[in-house]
Amino acid sequence: MTGVFPVKDAVELAKVAEQSGLGSAWFAEDYFFRGGIPYMAAAAMATEKIRIGLGVVNPYSRHPALIAMEFTTLDEMSNKRTVFGLGSGVPFWMDQMGIYDKKPLSRTKACVDLVRKIMTGENINHEDKFFIAKDIKLVFQPVRKSAPIYLAFEGPKGLQLSGEIGDGVILSIFTTPAYVKFAWEQVAIGAKKAGKSLDDYELVAYMPMVIDDDLDKAIDTAREFSKLYLPHSQPGGPLMSHAGVKPEDTQAMFEAAGKNDDALLTELITDEMVNELCLVGDKEACIKRLQEMIDAGANTIVAFPVPGTEPIENAKILGADFTHQLK
């Protein structure tokens, strides 16, 4: 669930997902929409069994001490059902707030290290080039001293860092089977560097989903959603490259969005792009695409809700019609 939806909808979605037998409900924190942590807290209190995932907060807008405080509180509220995502954030949004220092990997690594220290409940004194902690100690005991923290990066170095220090990795919307395979290769490099096994490592992939028997309608709905994100994708980056989107196309989208040229943006985001980057079509087409993602190595696929669709109804469909057909 993304920040375009009211919190009450997020609560209902988590309840329906749990009742439908789905494995997890995920909540995004996109600037400047509704916050992911209030979503997560509300959903945690309304459910009993389903995992609650956060994807993702960043090491710029919050100090690690605040992140640790929020993470441990959420873990207590959910009775240890939480999965926390940390990433460098979307550079475009970070620049809007004037807090992006161009060193996302180093800063995220330092943040994860300090968050984990504080989440032990012990008294922490720490200083690195990014963060300072002077006699910081939580006044309550965490229900877990090592709640899972997943990292979210697109490029090879970030994915390698995810394998090195993360308990899992969260892949951005527009993830494709080819990109999933690429991500696993990079994660494995990082894990090898740290001498750690990937047996329990989780790869989470976000996919915008529009289930509709009318393919043209589904594509048009997904295209409107894609206009919010595609123009801010990295031209020539791994995510777009593995989807076959050329750098000049991404740059053209960025320029069209900057000029508020909706007609040009609609033209630039072709049907072929939408079919490759999103989960669109009738049930059978969506099941086929989901299976391709699973075969590529995705452990957990998150159906990213698209405005104009019914996420709660889609959760029921996923539970009733999809899960027993996927291998």
C-alpha positions as CSV (number, residue, x, y, z in Angstrom):
1,M,0.0,0.0,0.0
2,T,1.3,3.4,-1.0
3,G,0.8,6.8,0.5
4,V,-2.0,7.7,-2.0
5,F,-4.5,5.6,0.0
6,P,-6.2,6.6,3.3
7,V,-4.8,4.8,6.4
8,K,-8.1,3.1,7.0
9,D,-7.7,1.4,3.5
10,A,-4.2,0.2,4.6
11,V,-5.7,-1.4,7.7
12,E,-8.4,-3.1,5.7
13,L,-5.9,-4.3,3.2
14,A,-3.7,-5.9,5.8
15,K,-6.7,-7.6,7.4
16,V,-7.9,-8.9,4.0
17,A,-4.4,-10.1,3.1
18,E,-4.2,-12.0,6.4
19,Q,-7.6,-13.5,5.9
20,S,-6.8,-14.5,2.3
21,G,-3.7,-16.4,3.4
22,L,-1.1,-14.1,1.9
23,G,2.3,-14.0,3.5
24,S,2.9,-10.3,4.1
25,A,1.6,-6.8,3.7
26,W,4.0,-4.0,2.7
27,F,3.8,-0.3,3.2
28,A,5.8,2.3,1.3
29,E,7.2,5.6,2.4
30,D,7.2,7.9,-0.6
31,Y,7.7,11.6,-0.2
32,F,5.4,13.5,0.0
33,F,2.6,11.1,0.5
34,R,1.2,9.6,3.7
35,G,3.9,8.2,5.9
36,G,4.7,4.4,5.8
37,I,5.3,4.1,9.6
38,P,1.7,5.2,10.6
39,Y,0.4,2.7,8.0
40,M,2.6,0.0,9.4
41,A,1.6,0.7,13.0
42,A,-2.1,0.8,12.2
43,A,-1.9,-2.5,10.2
44,A,0.1,-4.2,13.0
45,M,-2.5,-3.5,15.6
46,A,-5.3,-4.7,13.3
47,T,-3.8,-8.1,12.5
48,E,-2.3,-11.1,14.3
49,K,-0.3,-13.3,12.0
50,I,0.7,-11.7,8.7
51,R,4.2,-10.2,8.4
52,I,4.2,-6.4,8.1
53,G,6.9,-4.9,5.9
54,L,8.2,-1.4,5.5
55,G,9.8,-0.4,2.3
56,V,11.7,1.9,2.9
57,V,13.0,4.6,5.1
58,N,16.3,6.4,4.4
59,P,19.4,7.5,6.4
60,Y,19.0,11.1,5.6
61,S,15.6,12.3,6.9
62,R,15.9,10.3,10.2
63,H,18.9,9.7,12.5
64,P,19.6,6.1,13.2
65,A,18.6,6.5,16.8
66,L,15.1,7.6,15.7
67,I,14.9,4.8,13.2
68,A,15.9,2.3,15.9
69,M,13.3,3.7,18.3
70,E,10.6,3.5,15.6
71,F,11.6,0.0,14.5
72,T,11.7,-1.5,18.0
73,T,8.3,0.1,18.8
74,L,6.7,-1.3,15.7
75,D,8.3,-4.7,16.4
76,E,6.7,-4.7,19.8
77,M,3.3,-3.6,18.4
78,S,3.3,-6.4,15.9
79,N,4.7,-9.1,18.2
80,K,7.8,-9.6,16.1
81,R,6.1,-9.7,12.7
82,T,7.9,-6.8,11.2
83,V,10.4,-6.6,8.3
84,F,12.2,-3.2,8.0
85,G,13.5,-1.7,4.8
86,L,16.3,0.8,4.6
87,G,17.5,2.5,1.4
88,S,19.1,5.7,0.3
89,G,15.9,7.1,-0.9
90,V,14.9,8.6,-4.3
91,P,17.6,11.2,-5.1
92,F,15.0,13.5,-6.7
93,W,13.0,13.6,-3.4
94,M,16.2,13.9,-1.3
95,D,17.3,16.9,-3.4
96,Q,14.0,18.5,-2.9
97,M,14.7,18.5,0.9
98,G,18.3,19.5,0.4
99,I,19.6,16.4,2.4
100,Y,21.2,14.2,-0.2
101,D,25.0,14.0,0.2
102,K,25.9,11.8,-2.8
103,K,27.3,9.0,-0.6
104,P,24.3,6.7,-0.3
105,L,26.2,3.4,0.2
106,S,28.5,4.5,2.9
107,R,25.8,6.4,4.8
108,T,23.4,3.5,4.6
109,K,26.0,1.0,5.8
110,A,26.8,3.3,8.8
111,C,23.1,3.7,9.5
112,V,22.4,0.0,9.5
113,D,25.3,-0.6,11.8
114,L,24.2,2.0,14.4
115,V,20.5,1.0,14.1
116,R,21.4,-2.6,14.9
117,K,23.5,-1.5,17.9
118,I,20.8,0.6,19.4
119,M,18.2,-2.1,18.8
120,T,20.1,-4.4,21.1
121,G,18.8,-2.3,24.0
122,E,22.3,-1.7,25.3
123,N,24.0,1.6,26.0
124,I,25.6,2.9,22.9
125,N,28.5,5.3,22.3
126,H,29.3,5.6,18.6
127,E,30.9,8.0,16.2
128,D,31.6,7.6,12.4
129,K,31.8,10.1,9.6
130,F,28.0,10.3,9.4
131,F,26.5,9.7,12.8
132,I,27.1,10.3,16.5
133,A,25.5,8.5,19.4
134,K,26.4,9.7,22.9
135,D,25.1,7.4,25.7
136,I,22.0,6.4,23.8
137,K,19.9,3.6,25.3
138,L,16.3,2.7,24.7
139,V,14.3,3.0,27.9
140,F,12.4,-0.2,27.0
141,Q,13.6,-3.6,26.2
142,P,13.2,-4.6,22.5
143,V,11.2,-7.8,21.9
144,R,13.9,-8.8,19.5
145,K,17.5,-7.6,19.6
146,S,18.0,-8.4,15.9
147,A,14.8,-7.7,13.9
148,P,15.4,-8.2,10.1
149,I,16.6,-5.2,8.1
150,Y,16.4,-5.4,4.3
151,L,18.2,-3.0,2.0
152,A,16.9,-1.4,-1.1
153,F,19.3,-0.5,-3.9
154,E,19.2,-0.7,-7.7
155,G,22.9,-0.8,-8.8
156,P,25.5,-3.5,-8.5
157,K,27.4,-2.0,-5.6
158,G,24.2,-1.4,-3.6
159,L,23.0,-4.9,-4.2
160,Q,26.3,-6.2,-3.2
161,L,26.1,-4.2,0.0
162,S,22.6,-5.7,0.5
163,G,24.1,-9.2,0.3
164,E,26.9,-8.2,2.7
165,I,25.0,-6.6,5.5
166,G,21.3,-7.1,4.9
167,D,18.9,-9.9,5.9
168,G,17.2,-9.5,2.6
169,V,16.8,-7.1,-0.4
170,I,13.9,-5.1,-1.6
171,L,13.8,-4.5,-5.4
172,S,12.1,-1.4,-6.8
173,I,8.9,-1.3,-8.7
174,F,9.4,-2.2,-12.4
175,T,11.4,-5.3,-11.5
176,T,11.6,-7.8,-14.3
177,P,12.7,-11.5,-14.3
178,A,16.0,-10.5,-15.9
179,Y,16.7,-7.9,-13.2
180,V,15.9,-10.5,-10.5
181,K,18.6,-12.8,-11.8
182,F,21.0,-9.8,-12.0
183,A,20.2,-8.9,-8.4
184,W,20.8,-12.4,-7.1
185,E,24.2,-12.4,-8.8
186,Q,25.2,-9.1,-7.1
187,V,23.8,-10.1,-3.8
188,A,25.8,-13.3,-3.9
189,I,29.0,-11.3,-4.4
190,G,28.3,-9.3,-1.2
191,A,27.4,-12.4,0.8
192,K,30.6,-14.1,-0.2
193,K,32.6,-11.1,0.9
194,A,31.0,-11.3,4.3
195,G,31.3,-15.1,4.4
196,K,27.5,-15.5,5.0
197,S,25.0,-18.0,3.6
198,L,22.0,-17.0,1.5
199,D,19.9,-19.9,2.6
200,D,17.5,-17.7,4.6
201,Y,18.0,-14.5,2.5
202,E,14.9,-13.0,1.1
203,L,14.5,-11.2,-2.2
204,V,11.4,-9.0,-2.3
205,A,10.2,-7.6,-5.6
206,Y,7.7,-4.9,-6.1
207,M,5.4,-5.1,-9.2
208,P,2.7,-2.6,-10.1
209,M,-0.4,-4.8,-10.6
210,V,-3.6,-4.2,-12.7
211,I,-5.8,-7.3,-13.0
212,D,-8.4,-6.7,-15.7
213,D,-9.9,-8.8,-18.5
214,D,-9.7,-5.7,-20.7
215,L,-6.0,-5.6,-21.6
216,D,-6.2,-2.1,-23.1
217,K,-7.8,-0.7,-20.0
218,A,-5.3,-2.5,-17.8
219,I,-2.3,-1.0,-19.8
220,D,-3.8,2.5,-19.8
221,T,-4.3,2.3,-16.0
222,A,-0.8,1.1,-15.4
223,R,0.6,3.7,-17.8
224,E,-1.0,6.5,-15.8
225,F,0.7,5.1,-12.6
226,S,4.0,4.7,-14.4
227,K,4.1,8.4,-15.2
228,L,4.7,9.1,-11.4
229,Y,7.9,7.0,-11.3
230,L,9.4,6.2,-14.7
231,P,10.6,9.7,-15.4
232,H,12.7,9.5,-12.2
233,S,14.3,6.2,-13.0
234,Q,18.0,6.2,-13.7
235,P,18.7,6.4,-17.4
236,G,20.8,3.4,-18.4
237,G,20.6,2.0,-14.9
238,P,20.3,-1.8,-14.3
239,L,16.5,-1.7,-13.6
240,M,15.7,0.0,-16.9
241,S,18.5,-1.7,-18.9
242,H,17.2,-5.2,-18.0
243,A,13.7,-4.2,-19.0
244,G,15.0,-3.0,-22.4
245,V,14.2,0.7,-21.8
246,K,16.9,2.9,-23.5
247,P,18.6,5.7,-21.6
248,E,17.4,8.3,-24.2
249,D,13.8,7.1,-23.5
250,T,14.1,7.6,-19.8
251,Q,15.7,11.0,-20.3
252,A,12.9,12.0,-22.6
253,M,10.3,11.0,-20.0
254,F,12.1,13.1,-17.4
255,E,12.1,16.1,-19.7
256,A,8.4,15.6,-20.6
257,A,7.5,15.3,-16.9
258,G,9.4,18.5,-16.1
259,K,7.4,20.4,-18.7
260,N,4.1,18.8,-17.6
261,D,3.7,17.5,-21.1
262,D,1.2,14.7,-20.3
263,A,0.5,13.9,-24.0
264,L,4.2,13.3,-24.8
265,L,4.7,11.3,-21.6
266,T,1.8,9.1,-22.6
267,E,3.4,8.5,-26.0
268,L,6.8,7.8,-24.6
269,I,5.5,5.1,-22.1
270,T,4.6,2.5,-24.7
271,D,2.3,-0.5,-24.4
272,E,5.4,-2.7,-24.7
273,M,7.1,-0.9,-21.8
274,V,4.0,-1.3,-19.6
275,N,3.7,-5.0,-20.4
276,E,7.4,-5.5,-19.4
277,L,7.5,-3.3,-16.3
278,C,4.1,-4.0,-14.8
279,L,1.8,-7.0,-13.9
280,V,-1.1,-6.3,-16.2
281,G,-3.9,-8.3,-17.9
282,D,-6.4,-11.0,-17.0
283,K,-5.8,-13.5,-14.2
284,E,-4.0,-16.1,-16.4
285,A,-1.6,-13.5,-17.9
286,C,-0.8,-12.2,-14.4
287,I,-0.2,-15.7,-13.0
288,K,2.1,-16.5,-15.9
289,R,4.2,-13.4,-15.2
290,L,4.3,-14.0,-11.5
291,Q,5.6,-17.5,-12.2
292,E,8.3,-16.1,-14.4
293,M,9.3,-13.9,-11.5
294,I,9.4,-16.8,-9.1
295,D,11.4,-18.9,-11.6
296,A,13.9,-16.1,-11.8
297,G,14.4,-16.2,-8.0
298,A,11.9,-13.8,-6.4
299,N,11.0,-15.1,-2.9
300,T,8.4,-12.6,-2.2
301,I,6.5,-10.6,-4.8
302,V,4.7,-7.5,-3.6
303,A,1.7,-6.5,-5.7
304,F,2.1,-2.7,-5.8
305,P,-1.4,-1.1,-5.8
306,V,-2.2,1.2,-8.7
307,P,-4.7,4.1,-8.4
308,G,-7.8,3.2,-10.3
309,T,-7.7,-0.4,-9.1
310,E,-9.1,-2.0,-6.0
311,P,-6.2,-3.2,-3.9
312,I,-8.4,-4.9,-1.3
313,E,-10.3,-6.8,-4.0
314,N,-7.0,-7.7,-5.6
315,A,-5.7,-9.1,-2.3
316,K,-8.7,-11.4,-2.3
317,I,-8.1,-12.5,-5.8
318,L,-4.4,-13.2,-5.1
319,G,-5.3,-15.3,-2.1
320,A,-8.2,-17.2,-3.7
321,D,-7.1,-17.6,-7.3
322,F,-3.3,-17.2,-7.5
323,T,-1.4,-18.7,-4.7
324,H,-2.5,-22.3,-5.3
325,Q,-1.5,-22.1,-9.0
326,L,2.1,-20.8,-8.4
327,K,5.0,-23.2,-8.0
